[in-house]
């Protein structure tokens, strides 16, 4: 099918620029495109692939070796020096979310290696993408170990496949582009940092621009080939500009002044490590080459910072990526002023000569970014607002009471803390994570079995043990072991899985005391942070007044959970049974969607139940239904005051789970208790 022309895209200037910079210099490190659905993320990436220059290849090489400099370690090599080169269009390879490790890096046939002594390797998607573009849609939903493999290959320019002592290496240099919708969950900060540039895309709010988007899309859908033909001249011009910029790139000079601006900017925004500095330097150099210059100017450094730093500013999972452009301009201005006053200040490079790299030749564009782009550490905590002292003014005034009684405005959460670890008993088989024990593809080896289908993880000792008794019958005469296919044994491994952590939060009047609700929100926020670190899905059910509601359907986005929690109002009666039954219904539906993801129910309540006939009895009956279905449960007891009724503990017993107080929820409290017990012993 004819791809949508890149030059026909409307708006999205940052997205187009980031993609083009990586086309000019793949060493920039790829692009992560974040944005809501329907914002042309995938369309832009697919359109870029048609602009990439053709590549020369060695005919018949499955790894796309360059005839001018073939890879000496190519599995299909060595290649003859006098081979006649071929050429083809640069490929765009898509990595599906459900891909296996073997599909990504390639597969070694261990059966043939052992039984026949043949090193048989089937290339994966990394080999197919070499010298082209690798596109990962919904990269945030890809398993973490696959993202690690992908980014390692992108950083090293090579892929390594090892299986039980048999190894293969091949070149894997490609332009990496990932897209994601933040509503479906974030990437870990460690993985975010591995993407060179990031771009936030949103749908335009300008009527004329939206009209033009629809007009062009309808024209393309009606006649793709004709539409592409109308944009052919513009496409060819951009294609030639990419080629010219690639040729100019080695001659671009990054002077000391520009380097100091880059270093000062990264230091001012307190980014971790040195990757940000390196990426900014490469991006600024590519910007100069794209503009047809051989000198990096201050505007190149500024634009590079806007693309390379926002995703490196996150300090915890609840921070939104962003960059304070006013602070950026102040930092760059201050750095330029220092260079003009002292070309070789103390602490800088010694003996590097006068600064002639940044100069005042380029005026900086005005800081006209969106108001919401501000530094996450600007003094406002997104959901974790510390609990105010009594002398401080109250946060919002309570809203008027509603029918059914006493709804109060939401209060801020107390400071989150490191939460105690809870897991689901037994051995699961869910998606890889860090919470509960499970049979996984990675982890410690616990046994062996006959392979079901293709052998992927060989258990060498069990294979030798199965083959040993048959050596005489098989006519073994030398030192080698005669192995047949039916001797092969698959390793059984045990690791950790991610779970569905469903929070059931009591938001009734009995919980509405300001300090108590702040502490409760801080506790739930801490558990959300723990769920993020352990790769769980999370959901939120709240109950108050006359019933319960699903405030957050199960999702991988703990940020969405934190946002719902922050806005949670309180007041009214305590329909405990309604909350538990709503949770049971949510878990039933999720079990149909993903039977392998085991749930962990976290009920946050003081255990009271009011409203309707026999509310306590109904709550106990609902709890027993959950227990009968084998739902692992934790009850966080929020009861306070000198008189304790122990209702939350009784609820935990009905659920067949454990009860912990807010204080016992802290990991440091558990550690202190263990130390006390050991000292007493």
LUMVO-442426 format. One record per atom (N, C-alpha, C): z, x, y. Coordinates in steps of 0.02 Angstrom, whole numbers, plus 50000, padded with zeros to 5 digits. Example, Ala and Ser with C-alpha at 12.3 -4.5 7.8 and 13.67 -1.06 7.14 Angstrom:
<recs>
503905066049716/503905061549775/503905066049835/503545064249888/503575068449947/503945064550002/
</recs>
This chain:
<recs>
500005004249940/500005000050000/500005004450062/499645002350113/499615006050176/500295005850211/500595011750225/501255011750259/501195009550331/501755006950357/501785005050428/501735011450470/501325011550523/501255017650563/501905019450599/502065025850598/502675028350631/502645027150706/502065028150735/501995027450808/501995020150830/501955015450782/501965008350800/502675005550803/503165009650785/503865007450789/504045006050862/504425000750873/504624998850941/505345001050952/505485004651006/506155006951020/506385012250970/507045012350956/507345017050907/507155024250923/507215026250986/507005032951006/507415038350972/508075037450966/508495042550933/508305043350860/508175037750826/507985038050756/507325041950748/506845040350788/506195043650782/506255051050798/506655052750849/506735059750868/507085063650812/507605060850783/507975064350730/507525065650670/507115060750652/506655061750595/506135067050611/505875066950671/505355071850690/505645078950693/506265079650716/506565086350718/506635089250648/506805085050600/506855087350531/506175088850501/505665085150524/504985086750501/504765093550528/504975095150589/504815101650619/505215107150584/505875105850573/506315110950544/506775107750492/506575107650428/507005104750377/507685108150372/507745114350399/508385117950397/508915114450439/508715109750482/509205105850521/509695102250474/509465100350415/509935097650366/509895090250352/509355087050373/509265080050356/509555075250408/509455068850395/509675063650442/510035058150403/510595056050429/510935050050404/510835044550455/510525039050433/510375033550478/510865027850462/511295026250510/511795021050501/511605015050544/511655009150515/511505003250556/511504996950515/511494991450552/511494984850521/510834983650486/510834978850442/510214977350405/509684974550453/509044975750434/508494973250474/508354977050537/508494983650538/508384987650598/507854993150587/507424992250540/506844996650527/507045003550502/507635004150472/507845010750447/507355013150393/507265009150341/506825011050286/506095011550309/505885007050353/505195007150377/505045013750413/505515016150453/505405022350491/505355028350443/505775028450392/505775034150346/505115034250307/504905028550282/504275028350244/503675029950289/503725027950352/503165029450398/503125036850412/503695040350413/503685047550428/503305051450375/503365049250312/503065053150258/502315054050266/501975049250296/501255049750305/501065054650361/501565056850401/501435061650455/501525068850433/501855069850376/501985076750354/501345080150334/501255086550353/500635090150335/500565090850259/499935091650237/499805092850166/500115099450144/500265099950080/500565106150053/500095109050001/500045115650001/499665119149950/500105119949888/499815118949829/500195119249766/499815123149714/500195125749666/499895128949607/499685123449559/499055122949541/498835117549496/499225117649431/499445111649411/499805110949348/500535112449350/500785115049406/501505116549412/501885110149427/502365108449385/502755102349395/503265103049451/503335109149477/503855110349528/503555112049596/502915110649605/502565111149669/502635118049701/502535123349662/502585130049689/502045131249742/502225135049794/501765136949846/501325142649820/500665141949820/500235147349794/500325153949831/500505153549896/500595159649935/501235163249917/501735159649893/502385162749874/502695158749818/502425159149758/502695155249702/503405157349685/503805152549662/504495153849643/504515158249581/504795164349584/504795168649525/505205165749467/505675161149483/506095158149431/505845151349409/505235149449429/504975142849412/504945141949337/505215136449311/505195135249238/504495134849210/503995133249252/503305133049230/502945139749240/503305144649268/503005151149282/503075155949224/502895162249236/502635164849299/501905162649310/501725161949374/501055159649391/500605165749405/499995165349384/499515170749394/499375171649468/499295177949488/499175179349559/498485176949582/498005176549536/497325174649556/497175167249545/497715163149536/497605156049524/497295152849586/496835148249575/496505144849631/496965139349657/497175139649720/497665134849746/497365127849753/497805122949747/497615116049761/498025113449820/497925107249838/498315104249893/498415096849879/498925094149909/499065087049903/499485084849962/499525078249971/499955075650025/500685076850008/501095077850060/501815078550049/502095072150020/502505072649969/502775066849935/503385064149971/503465057549966/504115054449982/504385051749917/504965054349896/505285052349833/505905048349850/505975042549819/506555038249830/507055038949773/507685039849791/508235040249742/508585033449739/508515029749685/508845023249681/509605023949673/509975018949697/510705019149695/510965019849623/510635016749576/510875016849507/510625022649466/510335027849498/510055033549460/510605037349424/510415040249367/510885044449329/510835051649354/511305055749331/511285062849349/510655066149322/510475064549260/509865067449231/509245065449269/509225059249295/508645057049333/508595061049398/509155062849427/509155066549490/508975073849480/509335077449437/509245084649432/508775086649375/508635082149329/508215083749272/508625083849208/508285083649152/508625083149088/508435088849042/508945091949014/508845096948962/508925093548894/508455094448850/508495091448783/508915096048739/509575094648736/510035098748697/509865098348622/509645092548600/509475091748529/508935096848508/508405097448547/507865102148531/508095109348540/508525110448590/508775117248602/509165119848542/509585115448512/509985117648455/509605117348389/509235111948378/508905111048314/508265115048307/507905116248365/507265119548361/507235126048401/507755127448439/507755133548479/507285133248538/507115127248563/506645126248618/507015124148680/506895127548736/507195125548800/506725120448834/506835114148818/506395108748844/506735105548904/506395105848962/506675103149024/506195098049054/506465092149069/506075086949102/506295086649175/505855088349223/506055088549294/506305081849318/506765082049367/507035076049397/506745074849466/507085070549503/506845068649570/506885074449619/507375079049610/507415084749655/506795089149650/506535089949590/505925093849581/505335090249612/505305083649604/504745079749631/504745079949708/505345080549738/505395080349812/505305087149843/505255092549803/505185099249830/504585099649878/504725102149939/504225102949992/503975096150019/504385090950007/504225084350033/504835081050064/504895074550054/505435070650084/505805066950029/506465067450028/506875063749981/507275058450019/507165052250000/507455046550036/507965043049992/508565042150018/509105038749982/509315032650023/509095026750001/509315020650034/510005018850008/510435016250054/511125014550037/511495020450005/511445026250040/511745032350013/512505031650006/512815027150045/513535026250040/513735022849975/513265019749939/513405016449876/513255020949816/512985026949830/512835031649776/513485034749751/513535035949686/514145039049659/514255045849692/514895047349705/515075053449742/514805059749709/514835060249642/514605066449611/513855067349618/513475061749623/512755062349636/512615064549707/513015061949754/512935064149824/513095071549830/513615073849794/513775081049795/513195085249769/512905083149712/512335086849684/511745086949732/511625081249763/511065080649809/511155085149869/511745085149899/511865089149959/511915096549943/512165098249883/512175105249863/511455108049858/511025104049827/510325106249820/509995106949889/510135102149933/509845102450000/510085108550038/510725110450029/511005116150065/510745122850036/510675123249970/510485129549938/509735130349929/509365124749934/508645125149924/508455126149851/508925124649806/508795125449734/509235120649696/509005119049635/509385114649591/509535118349527/510155117749504/510375121049443/510585115649392/510315116249331/510485111649278/510775115749221/511395114149201/511715117849147/511995112849096/511855114149033/512105110048978/512305114648921/512945115448910/513205119148852/512885126048845/512865129848900/512605136648897/511865137248908/511495131748908/510775131848921/510685129948994/510345134149033/510285132849105/509565133549129/509405129749181/508745129949213/508855129749289/508475133849325/508505133749398/507795132849424/507735128849478/507085128249510/507185126949585/506685128449624/506725127449697/506745120049713/507125118249764/507165111249785/507305111049860/506785112049899/506845111749972/506485105449996/506845101250031/506555094850051/506885092350115/506555087650146/506835084250205/507245078350178/507895078550190/508345073450162/508495068050214/508385061850195/508545056150239/508935051050200/509525049250225/509915043950195/510025038250244/510005032150219/510155026350262/510745022650233/511105019150275/511695015450252/511875009950302/512195004750276/512484999550317/513235000450315/513565002350372/514275003650371/514704997850346/514434991650351/514814985950327/514934986250251/514524990150216/514584990650143/515004996550122/515324999950169/515745005650152/515485012050183/515955016550198/515795022850230/515715028550179/515375033750199/515385039950162/516015043750178/516255047750132/516825052050146/516655056850203/517145058750246/516995063550300/516705070050274/516925072350214/516655078550187/515905077950173/515685072050151/514985071050138/514595069750202/514905066250249/514585065150314/514405071750346/514865076550341/514775083050373/514175086750346/513965085150284/513415088750253/512735086450278/512705080550309/512085078450341/512035081850409/511445084750424/511365088250487/511455083750547/511075078350550/511075073850607/511245066750585/511495062850631/511615055850617/511375051650676/511155045650660/510895041050711/511175034150697/511425030850749/511645023950744/511075019550770/510865014650729/510325010250751/510575003050753/510374999550804/510534992450811/509914988750834/509904982350822/509344978250846/509364977750922/508784977950953/508744977551025/508984970651049/509314970551106/509524964351138/509044962251194/508504966151203/508004964651254/507484959851226/507384954251259/506934949151233/506224951851224/505964955351275/505274957751271/505184962651213/505684966851202/505634971651147/505644968251079/506054963251073/506094959451009/505434955750996/505144953051050/504504949551043/503964954451018/503964960551046/503464965451025/503554967650953/504184968150931/504324969850861/504014964650815/504144958250830/503884952850788/503124952750790/502834953650849/502104953350856/501774958750813/502034964850817/501734970350778/501844969350703/502424966750684/502544965850612/502084960550583/501994955150619/501544949850595/500824952350590/500624956450638/499944959250636/499864963950577/500374967850563/500344972350505/500314968450440/500744963450433/500754959550371/500094955950359/499764953850413/499124950250405/498564954950383/498564961250407/498024965850390/498294973050395/498644975550343/498954982250346/498454987750362/497874987650328/497384992950340/497104992750411/496944986750435/496684986150503/497194988150555/497814986150545/498344987950592/498434995550593/498444998750534/498525006050531/497945009550565/497345006750558/496755009850589/496815009850665/497115004650693/497185004250766/497675009550792/498105011950749/498595016950770/498415023950744/497825024750716/497645031050683/497635036850733/497395035750793/497355041250842/498045043650861/498515038950873/499195040850890/499525044550831/499405042250770/499685045450711/499435052650705/498785053650716/498495060350711/498785064950764/498895062250824/499185066350878/499885068750860/500295064350832/500975066350812/500945071350754/500485070250708/500415074750651/500235081850675/499785082250724/499595088750751/500175091850790/500575087650825/501135090350862/501665093250815/501765090050757/502235092750708/501995099550683/501355100050668/501075106450644/501155111850697/501005110150760/501065115050814/501785117250824/502245112450821/502955114050830/503205118450773/502985117250712/503175121550656/502945128750667/502345129450692/502075136150705/502445139650762/502665135650811/503015138450870/503745140050856/504035136750807/504755137150794/505015144350787/504685148850750/504955155550743/504985159550808/504605157450859/504595161150922/505095158550973/505425152950957/505895149951006/506525154351010/506735155751071/507315160051083/507925155851101/508465156951064/509105153751078/509545158851112/509585158551179/509945163551217/510695162951212/511045168051239/511775168151237/512075162251274/511765160251330/512035154751368/512025148351327/511475147051293/511435141051250/511935141451193/512015147351163/512495148151109/513205146851132/513365149251193/514035147951219/514145140551232/513635137151256/513695129951267/513815126251201/513465128351149/513545125351083/514255126451058/514485132651061/515155134251037/515695130551077/515605130451143/516105127051186/516125119551171/515545116551158/515525109351144/515875107851078/515725111651026/516045110450961/516805111550965/517015116551003/517735117751011/518065112151050/517725109751102/518015104451144/518115097951104/517655096551057/517705090451018/518075091450952/518345097550943/518795099050887/518485097350819/517855099050811/517535097850746/517785103050696/517815101250633/518055105750582/517505110650561/517705116850547/517235121650519/516705123850569/516205127350543/515665130150584/514995126750572/514955121850526/514305118850512/514015115450573/514445112250613/514195108750673/513855113650721/514145119550731/513845124450776/513155126550751/513105127750685/512465129950656/511935124450662/512135118350646/511665112750650/511435111650721/511905111950769/511705111150839/511205116550860/511325122750839/510865128150857/510165126850829/510135124750766/509475123450735/509145117450767/509535112250783/509245106250813/508985107750884/509375111650923/509165113350990/508525117450989/508465122050940/507855126050933/507265121650915/507375116850869/506835112350850/506625107850909/507105105850950/506945101851009/506495105751057/506655112151067/506235116251111/505535116851082/505475118051017/504815118650986/504435112150991/504775106550981/504445099950986/504175098751056/504535101351106/504315100651176/503795105851195/503635110451149/503135115551164/503395121451203/504055122551200/504355128051237/504585133551190/504685139451217/504945145051177/505645146951200/505965142751240/506645144151265/507055137751258/507665138351232/508115132651226/508445131451294/508395125351319/508675123551384/509315119351375/509695118451429/510315114451424/510195107351399/509635104251417/509515097451392/509415097351317/509165102851289/509095103251216/509785103451183/510245107251212/510925107651185/511265100851189/511185097451245/511495090851253/511235085851201/510575085651193/510285080951145/510485082851074/510515089251059/510735091450993/511445089150979/511885089551030/512575087351021/512615079851006/512205075951041/512215068651030/511995066750960/511595070950928/511355069550861/511785072750807/512095078450823/512435082350771/513185081350768/513505078750821/514235078550823/514565071750808/514255066050823/514635059750817/514955058650749/514605060150694/514895058850628/515395064150608/515455069450647/515945074650631/516595073850671/516645068450709/517235067250750/517765063050714/517625060350655/518095055950621/518695059950596/519285057450611/519895060650588/520215056850530/520045050450522/520265046650464/519745041250451/519775037950393/519245033250375/519165027350423/519675025950465/519645020150509/519365021950577/519195028250588/518875030250651/518135028850647/517865025850700/517145024750703/516815031050731/516235032950703/515885038750732/515705037350805/515715042450845/515535041650915/515655048050954/515405048151015/515465054051057/515545051851129/516035054551163/516155053051234/515655057151274/515145053851302/514615057551337/514865060551403/515355057251435/515635060251496/515975066851481/516355066951426/516685073151405/516175078451387/515635076351355/515105081051337/514795084151399/514645080051449/514345082751510/514825087551546/515475085751548/515965090051580/516015096851544/515995096651477/516035102751438/515435107251450/514835104351450/514235108251462/514215111051532/514435107051581/514445109351651/514935115151659/515525114351628/516025119651633/515775126051600/515445125351544/515185131251509/514645134751550/514215130851582/513685133851624/513995137351684/514525134251712/514855137351769/515185144051752/515485144351693/515795150551671/515275155951660/514685154051633/514155158951622/513895161751689/513855157351740/513595159651805/514095164351839/514765162851830/515285166951862/515375173551826/515335173451759/515465179451720/514995179651660/514465183451664/513985183451609/514255186251544/514815190051547/515105192751485/515855191951487/516115185651481/516835184451487/517205187451428/517865188451439/518285191051385/518265186351326/518255189051267/518235184951206/517545183351184/517025184851225/516345183451205/516035189351169/515405188951150/515065194451116/515045200651160/515135206451131/515145212651169/514465215851168/514245217951227/513635221851231/512995218151214/512985211651225/512385207851208/511895207451266/512055210751321/511585210551377/511685204551420/511315204051475/511385198351521/511165191951489/511435186551514/511265179851488/510635177351522/510115176351482/509505173551511/509255167851467/509725164751428/509485159651381/509535152651407/510025151051452/510105144051468/509885142451537/510035146851585/509805146151653/509865139251682/509805138551746/509835131951778/509165128551779/508695130651735/508015128051740/507945120851723/508405118051683/508315111051662/508865106651688/508705101151720/509215096451742/509425092151683/510085091051678/510345086851624/510215079551639/510015075751589/509935068651600/510595065351612/510605059751648/511245056451662/511565053851599/512225053351602/512605050551545/512545043051546/512025040451515/511905033251518/511995030051449/512395033351406/512505030551339/512925024351343/512985020751288/513365014551286/514105015651299/514425010651330/515125011351346/515565012251285/515345009251228/515765009751170/515765016651138/515315021251158/515315027951129/515855032051163/516435032051135/516985035851163/517325039751107/517685044951125/518005049051075/518525045051038/518565045750972/519055041850934/519765043750951/519885049750981/520575051750996/520735050551069/520435045551099/520525044351171/521175040851187/521625040351137/522265037151151/522315030251123/521785027351099/521785020751069/521705021350995/522195019150957/522145019350884/521825012850862/521295013450822/520915007450804/521345002350767/521595004050702/522074999050683/522785001550683/522905008050687/523575010750676/523965011650739/524075006550779/524445007150841/525185008050824/525515013450850/526205014450833/526635008550856/527165007450820/527605001850837/527935003050904/527894998350952/528184999351019/528944998951016/529265002851060/529995002351066/530164995951102/530804993651095/530994987251125/530934987351200/530994993351230/530954993751303/530244993051329/529754993751284/529064993151306/528864985851312/528374984451355/528154977451360/527854975051295/527924968551282/527624965551222/526864966151225/526544966751166/525814967051164/525564960051181/525174956351152/524934950151181/525464944651182/525414940451231/525844934551232/525684929951174/526194926851143/526044922251088/525604916551111/525134914651068/524704909051084/525094902551075/524884897151103/525234890851095/525274888951021/525824885751002/525904883550932/525374878450914/525124879050852/524614874450828/524944869050786/524574863850771/524824858750727/524964861850660/525534860350629/525724863750568/526204869350583/526234871350645/526784874950670/526744882450676/526804884650738/527014891350755/526554897150742/525914896350752/525484902250745/525604907050802/525664913350786/525784918450837/525204923350838/525114926450896/524564931350902/524694937350857/524154940750839/524214946550795/524594952150830/524994955850791/525344961750816/525034967950785/525144973650818/524864979850794/525224982350733/524884986650695/525174989550635/525584995750652/526104996950613/526485003150619/526055008950595/526285014950610/525915020950590/525835021250514/525215022250488/525135022650416/525445029050388/525575029050323/525905034650289/525575035650222/525735041150189/525475042550121/525825037950072/525435033650039/525725028449996/525825031049925/526305028049892/526435029449822/525825027449779/525715031149726/525135029749683/525285024349632/524845019349628/524885014149577/524215014149539/524255012849474/523635012449436/523655006549388/523075005349357/523024999949308/523155002849239/523615000049201/523775002849134/523165002549088/523175006749037/522645006748987/522085011449006/521535010948968/520955015348977/520345011148993/520065012149052/519495008149074/518835011649063/518305008449086/517635011249082/517245009749145/517595009449202/517275007549265/516945013349300/516735012049362/516395017049402/516875022849417/516585028849423/516995034749436/517395033949499/518025036049497/518465035549555/519065040049544/519635038249574/520215042649571/520865038749560/520825032749532/521445028949525/521695028649452/521345025349408/521595023949341/521205027749287/521535028849231/521215032349175/520615028449150/520085032249131/519475028849107/519045033749069/518625031149026/518105035148994/517545036049044/517375042249058/516875043749109/516405049149085/515875050149122/515395055549106/515665062349125/516175062549169/516465068849191/517215068449182/517515074049165/518245074149154/518405078549094/519025078149072/519225082449016/518985079348950/518815083548903/518575081348838/519165079248794/519135073248767/519675070648726/519475069348654/518835069948637/518615068648569/517865069248562/517605067048505/516895067348492/516675061248452/516035059648457/515755054048420/515015055348410/514715051548365/513985052048358/513655049348421/513115052548443/512795050148505/512475043248495/512545039148546/512215032548547/511635033048596/511035034248569/510465035548613/510395043048623/510175045148683/510065052248697/510725055848705/510775061948676/511365066048684/511395068748755/511965067848789/512025070248858/512565075648866/513125074948831/513665079848835/513845082148764/513625088048746/513735090548678/514455092648667/514745090548610/515395093248588/515235098648537/515235104948559/514985110448517/515405111348454/516075111348461/516505112448403/516405107048350/516365100848372/516265095348324/515575095748291/515075098048329/514405098848301/514395104248247/514715109848261/514755115348212/515135113048150/515685109348162/516095106948106/515685102148062/515255098048092/514855093348053/514305096948015/514035102348043/513485105948011/513715110947958/514325113647965/514555119147922/514535117547847/514755111647825/514765110447752/514075110347720/513535109747758/512865108947730/512445115247733/512735120947751/512335126947760/512025129547695/512395129247641/512125131647577/511555127147554/511655120547559/511125115847538/510505116447580/510585118647643/510005119247688/509675126147683/509925130247638/509605136747626/509725141847680/510305141647712/510455146547764/510475153647734/510115158247766/510085165047740/510265170247793/510245168447857/510395173147911/511045171447946/511165174848003/511785173548039/511785166848077/511215164048092/511175157848130/511405151848090/511615146648125/511835140448094/511245135548091/511125132648034/510585127748027/510855120948047/510605118248103/510855112048132/510315106748128/510505100848105/510045095148104/510265090148158/509825085648173/509985080848226/510595076548210/510685074848146/511255070648130/511915074348130/511905081048142/512525084848151/512785084448222/512355082848269/512545083048340/513085077948356/513555080048398/514115075748418/514155075448494/514255069448519/514335068148591/515065069048610/515185072548665/515865073448690/516115066948721/516715064948704/517045059248736/517505061948790/517405059848851/517785062648907/518195057348942/518755059648970/519195055149006/519285057649077/519185053149124/519285054849195/519655049149229/519445047649290/519755042349329/519215037549354/519405031349361/518945026149386/519205023349451/518755020149488/518965016249546/519095009049524/519545005649558/519724998849540/519584994149598/519664987749586/519654982749639/520374981349659/520564983449718/521244982249743/521214976049788/521514970649763/521504964349800/522194963249831/522214963149898/522834962049934/522934954649945/523544952149930/523734945249944/524324945649993/524194944050056/524674945350109/524964938750135/525624938450134/525994932750161/525994933250237/525654928450271/525624928450344/525994922450373/526484919850336/526834913850357/527374915450409/527714910150430/528234910950480/528804915350459/528964915550393/529514919750370/529364927150378/528734928850389/528534935850398/528384937450471/528484932550516/528214933150583/528634937150631/529224939350611/529624943550655/529214949750673/529214951350737/528744956450762/528804963050725/529414965750718/529494972250686/529314971950613/529474966350580/529324965850509/528574965650498/528204961550537/527484961150526/527144967650543/527394971250593/527104977750610/527204982550551/527804982450520/527934986750463/527494984750404/527404978250393/526994975750338/526264978050347/526004977250408/525324979350421/525244986950412/525744990650433/525714997850422/525704999650348/526084995850308/526094997050236/525424995450205/525124989750223/524474987850196/523944992750219/523984994950281/523514999850306/523565006350266/524175008350248/524265014350208/523965013450139/524035007550109/523745006250044/522975005950049/522715003450104/521995003550115/521735010750118/522095015050153/521895022050158/521905025250088/522425023550049/522465026149981/521875023649939/521685017249948/521115014449911/520475018049930/520395019749994/519805023450016/519765030149982/520325033649979/520335040349949/520215040149874/520375034449843/520305033949770/519665030249750/519215028949798/518555025949786/518605018849758/519065014949784/519155008049761/518745003349804/518604997449777/518404991749817/519034988149839/519014984849896/519604981349921/519414974249941/519894969749938/519824962849961/520474960649991/520454955350031/521054953050066/521094945450064/521634942850034/521794935650035/522424934850077/522424930050122/523024928550162/523224921350150/523874920050154/524104913050148/524634911650200/524564905750230/525014903350282/524844896050296/525304892450327/525164885550346/525074881150286/524474878250279/524354873450225/523954876250167/523754882750170/523344885250115/523224892650120/522724894950082/522554902050079/521814902850095/521614908750118/520914910150132/520744917250112/520114918150094/519854924850078/519644927950144/520084932050173/519944935050238/519424940550233/519384943850175/518894949150165/518664949050092/518044946950079/517784947250010/517784954449986/517844955549921/517864962349894/517274966649919/517434972549944/516944976849976/517164984049968/516694988649978/516864995749979/517064998150048/517044993750097/517194995650166/517924994450182/518334999650178/519034998850197/519094997850272/518595000050310/518614998950383/518614991550398/518224987650360/518214980450370/518904977550354/519224980150302/519894977750285/520394979150340/520354985150369/520804986850424/520684982450485/520054980850498/519894976550555/520164969450545/520094966750485/520364960050470/521124960050476/521434965350452/522164965850453/522414966050525/522064969650568/522274970350637/522294963550673/521814959150655/521764952750690/522164947150655/522544948950604/522884943850564/523454940450604/523404933850616/523954930250649/524474928050598/525054925950622/525584923750576/525864917150600/526244913850555/526584907650573/526454902150522/526884897150522/526794891450478/527184892150413/527044887550367/527384887450303/527134893050257/527424893250196/527284898650149/527004895850084/526354894550080/526044891950019/525904897449969/526424900249938/526364905849893/525884904349835/525954898449806/525524896749749/524794896649769/524644894149828/523944893949852/523664900949858/524064905649883/523834912549888/523684915649821/524124914649772/524024917449706/523424914349670/523344907749678/522774904349646/522114906449678/522114907449744/521514909949777/521334916949750/521844921149742/521724927849714/521444927349644/521704922849604/521454921949535/520724919949535/520524915549581/519834913449585/519384919149607/519604923249655/519214928949678/519104933849621/519634935249583/519584939949527/519124937249472/519134930649461/518684927749411/517954928749429/517794927749493/517104928649515/516894935949512/517354940449532/517194947549530/517114950149459/517484947049412/517424949049342/516724947449316/516434941949340/515754940249320/515244945049350/515374947449410/514914952049444/514954959049415/515554961449400/515654968249375/516244968249328/516114967049264/516654966449215/517004973049203/516684978649217/516994985149203/517484987449257/517474984249316/517934986349369/518584982349363/519104985749342/519744982449330/520124981249395/520474975549401/520814974049464/521534976349466/521764977649526/522474978849540/522674974149596/523134969549581/523354964449629/523964967049667/523924967149733/524494969449774/524704963449817/525294960649800/525564954849836/526084957249886/525974955849949/526424958050002/526784951950029/527424951150013/527794945050029/528544946250024/528934941550053/529654941750042/529854937249984/529364934049953/529484929949894/529644922749907/529724920849971/529894913949987/529274909449976/529394903149961/528854898249953/529094891649982/528704888750028/528884882350059/528274877950062/528374871550074/527824866750081/527644863650015/527604856950014/527414853349954/528004852749905/527904848849852/528444847949803/528524854149759/529144856249751/529324861849707/528884868049719/528874870749779/528434876349794/528594882649755/529254883849741/529434889949704/529184889449632/529264883449601/529034882449532/528274883249528/527904880649577/527174881249577/526964888649585/527334892349627/527184899449636/527284903249571/527844901749535/527974905149471/527434903349420/527204897149420/526684895149373/526024898749387/525844899449450/525234903049468/525284910349449/525884913249457/525984920249438/525894921249363/526144916549323/526084917149250/525344916549229/524944912649264/524234912249249/523894919149258/524064922549312/523794929149324/524024934049271/524664933649252/524934938149201/524594937049134/524454930649117/524134929149054/523434931949049/523114933149106/522434935949107/522434943549109/523034946449106/523094953749103/522994957149170/523104953749225/523014956749291/523594961349308/523454967649320/523974972349340/524194970749412/524844970649423/525104968149488/525654972649515/525674972849581/526214976149618/526434971249672/527094970149677/527364965849730/527734970349780/527514970249842/527844973949895/528354969249927/528994970549916/529534966249939/529674967550012/529534962550054/529624963250126/530284960150150/530704958150105/531344955050125/531774960050161/532104957850214/532534962150253/533164958350272/533644961950302/534264958750322/534824960050272/535434958350292/536014959750249/536044955350186/535754949350189/535764944850131/535084944950097/535044947150034/534424947649997/534424942549940/533884938649936/533834933549884/533494936049820/533144941549825/532804944349767/532224940249742/531914936249786/531364931949764/530734935849747/530604941349783/530014945349770/530064948849702/530674950949685/530774954149619/530654949049563/530894942849573/530774937649523/530034936149517/529664936249573/528944935149571/528594940749531/528814946949541/528514952549505/528624951749430/529204949249410/529334948049339/528864942749311/528744937449349/528284932349325/527564935049319/527384939649364/526724942649363/526654947949308/527224950149282/527214955649234/527064962249267/527224962749332/527094968949369/527734972249392/527674976349443/528244980049470/528364977749542/528994978249564/529174976649633/529414982949667/529174984049728/529404989849768/529554987449838/530054990449869/530194988749938/529724992549984/529724990750048/529304994350095/529485001750098/530135003250093/530345010250094/530105013950032/530145010649973/529935013849911/529185014649905/528815011549951/528085012049950/527855018949972/528295022450007/528115029050033/528135034249977/527625038549974/527605043749923/528175048649932/528365050149995/528895055050006/529565052349983/529665045549986/530295042649961/530335043349886/529775042549851/529765043349778/529905050549760/529605055249797/529715062349783/530445064249792/530755061549846/531465062949858/531905060249802/531725054249777/532115051149723/532065055449659/531465057849644/531375062149585/531785068449591/531785071549650/532175077649660/532925076349651/533165070549677/533875068849669/534055068049596/533615064749558/533745063749486/533765070449450/533305074949467/533285081549435/533915085549451/534145085049514/534745088749533/535355086049496/535375079249488/535935076149453/535945078149380/535355079149351/535325081049281/535525088349272/
</recs>
